[in-house]
């Protein structure tokens, strides 16, 4: 029954997606206006609820799918993912009530006001039109908003890891995943770009270049000189281009940049009618990053994995303790 329901559901989604591509404002209609998709304790999840949750996601899936078969496969996965999220949300809210936790009303009001301002430009008319399209009233919207806040808070609490990640576990992860910490050769680069003004003589351009070089040779910080003279979009950042890999630069620039010693600048280079002076702050050879440089990142990865496992175990416990029926 569940499989047949989804086939009908997916076909309708595909038809709606095709039609929506021809409209300025795509509208997706679910195959069932009424009907129960699942029951969780004394709560029911209708196909209309699924339509509301899935509708914003359909264009993204449609645009990225390379074939109808891929679209239907990804919609199948998305269907069950959204349904499971709806089920889990009901279980989380039930657990919240069981624990006799509370959410301050001002949390809900503040979020309500934020949505009204950011999503509807504080236009209550547009907001009520949206609610009408969703088949909701303000009271139901506030209830759903409060439940979403509860779910977010409860999930956030379960994601917090209470244990330290041991050094041994970090080192093991590093050894097993060293290839993921490989870095290409790169330089931290700043550039001063000088462009001739309209009708500017070559002599005047040369004088400007010499003035820049004179200040650099006197020991003026490169970034300060760049802010004063550079004529490109990075001027306000002191000519900062950040970390650059060799393939990311034109060959004539890369040859100079990767031959500079850190803390030194190049001679003026004439590139495409403009003069450029390069400065390398730091250089990084290609190779595997040492553990000391990636330890914090590995700890974050492992903590995230542990938190995910904890949350999954918590949700699995809630599911086992609840009555859930799929239709």
Secondary structure, 3 states (H helix, E strand, C coil): CHHHHHHHHHHHHHHHHHHHCCCCCCCCCCCCCCCEEEEECCEEEEHHHHHHHHHHHHHHHHHHCCCHHHHHHHHHHHHHHHHHHHHHHHHHHHHHHHCCCCCCHHHHHHHHHHHHHHHHCCCHHHHHHHHHHHCCCHHHHHHHHHHHHHHHHHHHHHHCCCCCCCHHHHHHHHHHCHHHHEECCEEEEEEEEEECCCCCCHHHHHHHHHHHHHHHHCCCCHHHHHHHHCCCCCHHHCCEEEEEEHHHCCHHHHHHHCCCCCCEECCCEEECCEEEEEEEEEEECCEECCHHHHHHHHHHHHHHHHHHHHHHHHHHHHHHHCCEEEC
